[in-house]
Amino acid sequence: GFDALRQEFDFIIILPSAHKLIKDFSHHPSPATFAQYKTTQVSSLIALLISRTKSTIIYTNYQELDDGVFGNFANKTDQSFLFQLRSLNLELMKLAQIHPGFFIADAQRLYNMFGTEFSFDPKLYVHADLVFSLDFLAALAQSTIQIITAIQGNLCKAVVVDLDNTMWGGIIGDDGIENIQIGDLGLGKAFTGLQNWLLSLKNRGIILAVCSKNTDGIAREVFEKHPGMTLRMSDISVFVANWETKVDNIRHIRSVLNIGFDSMVFLDDNPFERNIVRQNVPGILVPELPDDPAEYLFYLRSLNLFEVASISSEDGNRTRQYQEEASRMELQKSFTNESEFLAGLNMRAVIGPVDSFTCPRVAQLTQRSNQFNLRTIRYTDDEIRRIMVNPDFYTLTISLSDIYGDYGLISAVILEQM
């Protein structure tokens, strides 16, 4: 029998190899159907593990290996190993979409990043049967750990970004709006690329905040008027530009967002500012940006800072929700009585059971909430779906709205009959 079926593990990690897969391919009677054949095998294995265990399954995809039989024509014929290998990786992604408890550790992404010489040692393969180099195994292990920590709720939720020489080239207070570097020419491309990446993160649900030593009106003007800017004020949840210390301003941003410092990333071109923040803001992640802005984006992408275990339809609304929260905080300043303030919000709650639409968001709440997660139990989408149909469990969700907007689904209750 299969040991995983007799024991209970939190995670089952499966590490296949393209180098060993090529032997199966060479003996397969129908090369054009090899990917389909292997997909059926993997699908059966995943279905068996899901039905017999409560484990989350992490499966490493296949590094692209060209056997050199067809040359470039391998991309044109389904008889080639490379064609079937790429098809197989695509089918694995489709399986991961079907099974919420099945995740892909992207070995191919690491192969692209580090190159074949770093990733594979022919001598180790021949003499020790190691399909990855020792250095690559360490990188793959780190990537797998990132998936596990994301499932357990340890996520980066916000990016706090400096402006001068980080968001754009130059110093806005000295150079003026017409002379900063941003756009599609020269070094401006580096800053535009970074902004495009930040916008994609924002659209996925990552909170964007600005922390800059600048005059507020001058800094805002770039977002409002410069034609080369990708990011606009509507993309920023919290905008802080003043002459206070960045440590104090980051503390203020954290208080507005109501998240932990360990959920925040701080980007700044200045090594002095980075070190001050590292020393005085415990838990915050401060990447050591390269000296050359042309290298910013490649470096940040390589860190894989924003691993996530699930997404929901509410993620894209997060910026709007924090902007609405800022409006509530402004309104609160006009009240001396908290009860009157809360009554003035005209809040409305909708309560109902967990269903197929709210399931992803409920899983997110269990994964991302710490302070108000009463039992600190993390659930995957797949586990929530099992609970939904289990008569021994009773579930509730609470959604909230007020005069400023919709908070979305803010609370979930999972009760088990004892």
N, C-alpha and C positions, 0 to 999 in steps of 0.2 A: 503494500500500500504506500500511498504518498504521505510522507511524514506530516506535511502541513495540514492534512485532514484529521490527524490524531492529536494535534496540539493547537493551542490558541495563540496566535501572534497578532500584534498590532499591525505589522506590515510584513508582506511577502515581497521580496525583491527578486526579479528574474533577469538574468544577465546573459542574453544570447549573443552569438558572434557571427558576423558575416563571413569570417574566414572559415568557420566550420560549416556554415550554411552552404557554401559553394560546393562542398562535397555532395550534399543532398541534391543540389541543382544538377550537377553533372550526371547523376544517376536517375534523374526523374524522367519518366517516359514522354512527358509532354511539356517542354520548356515554357511554352506560351501560357500555361495554366499553373505554373509553379507558385506564383504569389497567391492565387486563389486557394491552392492546396495548403500552403502554410498558414494562411489566414484562418481557414477552417480549423486547423489544429490549435492555433492560439485561442481562437474564439471558444472552442470546446474546453480548453484548459481554464480559461477565465471564468466561464459559466460554472464549471465544476467547483472552482475555488470560492466563488461568490455564494453558491448554494450550500456549501459545506462549512464555510468559515465566516467570521465577521471581519477578517483581515482586509486592510487596504492593500491593493496590488500595485506595485511599481514595476513596469516592464521597460527595459532599455531598448530603444529602437536600434536599427542596424546601421552601422557606419557604411557609407557608400564605398564599395570595393569594385573596381573595374578589373575584370579578369584578362583584359587585353585581347580577347578573341575577335571582337568586331571593330575595335577602334572607335572613332566618333560615330560610326553607324549603329553602335549599341543604343543610341538615343532614338533610333528610327525603327528598330525591330523588336517585337515582343519576344523574340527567341533569345535575346541576350540576358545575361545574368544581371547587368546593371539596370536594365529596364524592369525586370521582375523585382529587383531589390527596392527600387524606388516605388514601385507599385505596392509592395508589401508595407513599406513605411507609411504610405498614404492610408492603407487599410487599417493599420494599427491606430492611426489618428481617428478614423471613423469608429473603431471599437471603443476608444476612450470617450467619444461623444455619447455612445449608447449606455456605457456602464459608468455611473458616477464614482464608483469606488475603484476605478482602474485608471492609473496615471502613467504617462510616458516620461521616462528620463531621457532627455534628448542627447544621446551620444553623438549623433551626426552634427548637431550644432557645435559641440566641442571639437569634433574633428575639423570642421570648417575653421574654427577659431585658431587652433593650435597647429594644424597641419599633420600630414601623415608621419613625418620623421619623428615628431614629438609623441605621437599617439601609438605607434606600432613599432615594435622591435622584432625583426625577423628571427634573430638569434634566440631571443626569449621564447618565441613561438615554437621554433623547431626543437629546442633543447629542454624547455620547461613547460611547453603547452600553454603559455600565457598569451592570450589574444590581444591584450592591451599592455602598453608599457607601464612601468610602475608610476611614472609621473602622471600619465593619463588616468590611471586608476584613481589616483588621489583627486584629480579634477572631477572625475565622474562621481566619486563618493560625495564630494562637496555639493555637486548638483543634485544628487539624490537627497542629501540632508536638507537642502533648500525646499524640496517638495514636502518632506516630512514636517519641517518647522511651519510651513504655510498651512498644512492640514491641521496642525496643532494650534493655529491661531496667532503665530508670531509673524506679523505682516508689517511691511512699510506702508503707511497710509497717507503720508503727506511729504511733499518736497518743498523745502524752504529755499528760495533762490535769491542770491545777490543780483544786482543789476549791472553796474559798470564793469566791463571786461568779463562778465559772466553771461548775462542775457544779451548784451550787445558789446561791440568793440568801442573802446573810448570811455571818457568820463563826461556824462551828460552836462554836469554843471560847468565844466570848462570848455568842452568842444561845441556844445550847442546841438540841437536836434538835427540840424542839416548835416553834421559832420561825423556822427557816430557810424560805426560799421555794422550794417545789417542789410540783408538782401541777398541777391544771387551772384554778386561780383566779389572777387578777391576773398579776403578773410571774412567778409560778411556772410559767406556761405556757411561757415562753421557755426556762427551764432544762429542763423536761420535754421540749420539742421537741428541744433539743440532745442530751439523753440518748437519745431515740428514734433520732435520726440516728446517734449513736455505736454504739448496739446494732445497727443495720442494717449499719454498717461491720464490726463485729465478726463478725456472722453471715456476712459475705462473705469474711472472712479477714484483715481488718485487725486488728493487735494493739492492744489498749488497755492503757495503763499510767497509773498515778496518780503524780504528783509534787507534794507539798503540804507547806507549812510548817505542821505540825499535830502534835498528840499522836496517835500511831498508834491507840491504842484508841478515842479519841473520834471520829476520822475513820472508822474501820471501822464503828463503831456505826450510822452513818447508812445505810450499805449493807446492814447486817444487819437493822435494825429499822424504818426509816422507811417507812411504807406508800406514800408517794408516789414513792419511788425506782423508776425503770425499770431502772437498772443495779444489779447485785448483785455481790458479791465473786467469784462464779463467772465473771463476764464480764471480770474484770481479770487480765491475765497477770502483771504486776508491780505491786505496791502499795508505794509508798515515801512515808511520812508521818513527818517528823522535823523537826528544827530546823537541819539542815545546809543549805548553799547549794543552790539548785536546779541550778546548774551541776554540782556534784559528784554530786548525785542522778541527774541525767540521764546522766552518764557511767557511773554504776553500772547504770542501767537498760539502757544500750547494751551493757554487758559481759554482762548476763544474757541479753539477746535475741540477742547476737552478730550485729548488723546495723550498717551504717554510719550515721553521723549524718545523711548525706544521704538516708536512707530514713525519717527521723523528722519528725513535725510536733509542735510544742509549742503548746498552747493555754493562755493565761493572761490574766486580765483586767487585770493590773497592768502598766502601760507600763514601769516600772522593771525588773521581773523579765524582761519580754520583751527589753529592750535588753541586760541583763546576759548573758542566754543567747545572743543573737545575737553579741555581741562575743567570747564565750569558748567557744562550741561551734560550730566551723566546719562549715558544710554543713547544719545543721539548719534546717528551714523554720519560721519563726515568724510566722504571720499577725497583722496589726495589727487586733485585734478592735475593733469599734466601742465607743464609750463606753456605749451603751444595750444591755443584754442582749437586748432585744426584737429587735435587729438581728443578733445573733450568727449565727443559723442561715441567714438569707438570704445574709449575707455569705460564710459558709464554703461554702455550696452554689455560689455564683457563681464561686469560685476553681477548682473542678474539680480538687481536689488528688489525687484517688484514681483517676485514669485507669488502666485495666487492659487488657491485650491478650488475656488468656485467664483462664478460671476452671477449677477442678478440684474433684472431690468431696472432696478433702482440705482445701480452704480453710476450711471451717466447723469443722474440728477444731483449728485453730491455737492457740486459747486453751488448750484442754485440753493440747496438746502442750507449751506453755511452762510450764504449771503442773506437769506431770509432770517437766519439766527442773529446775524449782526443787526438787522432791523429791529428784532425783538429786544436786543440788548439796549439799543438806543431808546426804544419806547420805555423800557424799564427805568431808565434814568429819570423819567418825568413822574414816576410814582414813588411815594414814600411808603405805601402800604403794599406788601407783596400780594396779598389776597386780591386787592383791587386790580393790580397788574395782571394777574392770572385770569381774573374774570373778564378783563378787557380783551384778552386774546380770543375769546369765544371758541375754545377748543372743542373738537368733536372726535370721539373715539369710535372705531368700528371693530367689533370683536367677532371672531369666527374661528373655525377649526383650520388646521394646516391642510392645504390642498396642493395639487400639482403645480399651481401657479406660485404659491408662496413658499413652497419647499426649498428652492435655492436660497432665498433670503433668510429663512429660518436657520439653515445650515450655516450661512455666513455669520449670523448673530452668535451662534454657539462658538464659532471659530475665532471671531474677532473681538468678542466682549470678554473682559477680564474682571474689572471692578464690580460689575453688576451681573456677572454670571455666577449664580448662587452656588452651583456645584462644580463649576469650572470643567464641565464635561464637554468635549468637542465632538460634534457629529458631522459626518459627511452627508452629501445629498442622498446617497444610497441608504444610509442608516435611517435618515428621516423618513424616507419613502417606506421602509419596512415598518417603522413605528406607526405611520399613517394607517396601515391596514391591519395592525395588530390590535385585537380587541382588549388586550390587557393595558393599553395606553389610552390616555385622554389628552388631547392637544388643544391649545388656544393660540391665536395670534391677535395682536392689538396694533391697529394702524391709527395714526393721529394726524389731524389737520387743524389749522387755525386761520385767523384773518390774513396771515402773511403767506401761507402756502401749506404744502403737504409734507409732513415729516416722513411719510411712508410707513412701512412696517417697523415698529420700534421695539416690540416685545413679543416673546414667545414663552408659552408654558407647556412643559411636557411632564405629565403625571403618569406614574406606573402603579397599577393596582397590586397591592402586596397581599 
